[in-house]
Amino acid sequence: MPDKTYLDWPFFAPHHAALEAALDAWSQQHLAHAPHDRAGVDGACRQLVRQLGESGWLRHAVAGVAHGGHADAIDTRAICLIRETLARHDGLADFAFAMQGLGAGAISLHGSEDQRSRYLPRVASGAAIAAFALSEPQAGSDVAAMQCAATPDGEHYVLDGEKTWISNGGIADFYVVFARTGEQPGARGISALIVDADTPGFEIAERIDVIAPHPLARLRFNRCRIPAAQRIGAAGQGFKVAMSTLDVFRTSVAAAALGFARRALDEALAHTTQRSMFGQMLSDFQLTQAKLADMATGIDAAALLTYRAAWQRDCGRKVTREAAMAKLTATETAQQVIDAALQMFGGLGVVSEQPVESLYREIRALRIYEGATEVQQLIIARELLREAASAKGEA
């Protein structure tokens, strides 16, 4: 039985615990832990999006009751609880939910009324699959270095360039694409555009296989004509649009890592209390007990950081530093917890599609996407230095 005492923490309201209980029951019924092979991952992901939409869970991924959302504002704590719960049951289900939120996040936060009404209801119902296209071959963590360009041409933009490592690439119905529009140098000259998958000149240049299978691709744009009405927010404000979106969903990456870590700890507890070795249970060894204690302590520490960041954002506070701390700590801790669990399983731990083996593959990407661990360290340090300089100036 998973430890759910964290739901009693003061970060949560009663409806959050009810949400987690309902989703946990739904997941036990609908997510059978079936392996998702590479050949069938596109179909599996589409099916999961439909299931999550039909069951109402995707309503939490978009903002605006009038546009199919659960509430008029995104509840970050709810997003995190959903991701943690889904990740504990099925990594691809977590991915399907998360990409709907991230792909539509910029529209929820900054989209026009027309954009929201055209896209968000379909995302919430699972009728349309969304994608977030920020990274490029030579511009991953350094967003300001992007080369993909959208040149103004009357009432349109002409979009040229490539994006890579794009989740849902190849199955998405629309992409929120960030491109250089040239209002100012660097990050101040980027805009966000909604690009429908059937836009002439847009193609999937390459499908990318990764260790935990999910839809991923390199995108190519060749003189795609995008109506200016498809721009999200003001021209040149794309960097702010991207960062505000990531501030919401970066915290949820930490929550997904918690889900993976909690599942690994549960598997380790079940295995070590049943595995006989040298006349006693594996759990009777002090080495095992010390490792289990470290795992549980690390999970609680990461959870405190994660739900602090989610609570602060829901209170309307800036969470750039807190979200970075949460993602860094939760993903690194989860990697350590899962590695320790796999070690306790011995040879069985590296057998394909065993729970801990699947978790080992699932967790690795979380330490990279939406800002690698090293980038989170830079973000935290820069926020600290900025606050110190501001305090010094005030003194």
C-alpha positions, 0 to 999 in steps of 0.5 A: 500500500503506497504511503499517502500521508503526504496528502495531509500536508498543509499544501493541500485542500480536501478536494486534492486528496479526493482527486488523488483517490479517484484517479488512483482507483481509475488507474488501477482499473484502466492502466494494466501495466501492459508493456508499451512496445516501440512499434505500437507506442503511437497508437497506445499514446493516442488511446491513452489521450482519448481515455484520459479525455473521456474520463475527464482527467484532461480537464485539469490540463487546460484553463477555463471552464468555458473552454472545457477546463476544470477551473478558470485557472490551472491548479498546479497542485492538481496537475502535480498530483495527477502526474504523480499518480499516473507515473506510479501506475504507467509512465506512458499515461503520465506522458500522455497527460503531461504533453496535453498540458504542456502543449496547450499550456501557452494557449491556456495562459496567453492565448486569445479568446479565439485560440482558446475556444478553437483548441482547448476544448479539443485538448480537454476532451482528448479529441486533439493531441497537443505538442510544445516545440521549443528545442532545436538541434543547436538550441536546447537549454539555450533558448535564445540561440534558436535559429528557427525563424518566422518572417512577417509577410502581411497578415502571415508569418513565413516559418522556416527551420527545424525543431527536435526532441519534440514530444508527440512529434508525429502524432500531434494535431497542432504544435506550439512553435517558438521562432525568431521573429526579430523584434529585438536580439536574443530572447526578446525577438522570439514569438510563439505560433500555433501550427496545425499539423496539416499546414503546407510545408510542415513535415516530420523530418525524423522519428526519434527512438529513446530508451523509454518509448514515446512519440518523439520527432524532429520537425521541419518547416519549409516556408510554412505560411502561418496566419498572424492570428495564430501568434500567441501573445504579443510579437517578441514575447515568445520567450516569456510565454515559454518560460511562464508555461515551463514554470507550471509544468517544470514543477509537474516533472518533479511530481512525475519523478515522485511517482516513479520513485514511490513505485520503486520504493513500494516494489523494493519493500514488497521484494525485500520482505519476501526474498529469503537470503542466507536464512533470513529475509533480505529486509532483515539486513541492516544494509537493506534497511539503511538503503530503504531509509535513505530512499524514503527520506529522499522521497519525502524531501523531494515531495516537500520541495515539489508541493511547496513550489506547486502551492506557491504558484497557486498562491500567485507567487513567482516560483522560478527558483522553487520550481527549479529546486523541485525538479532538480531534487526530485529527478535526481532523488528518483534516479537514486531511489530507482537504482537502489531498488533495481540493485535489491532485485539483483538479476531480476531487476534488469529483465525487460519490462519488469517494473523496476527495469521499466522505471529505470528507463523512464526516469532517465529522461526526466533529468534532462527534459524541460531543463537539465539538472545542470540548467536548474542549478544555473537557474537557482544560482542566478535567482539567488544572485539577482535577489542578493544584488537587489537586496544590496541595492536597497541597502 
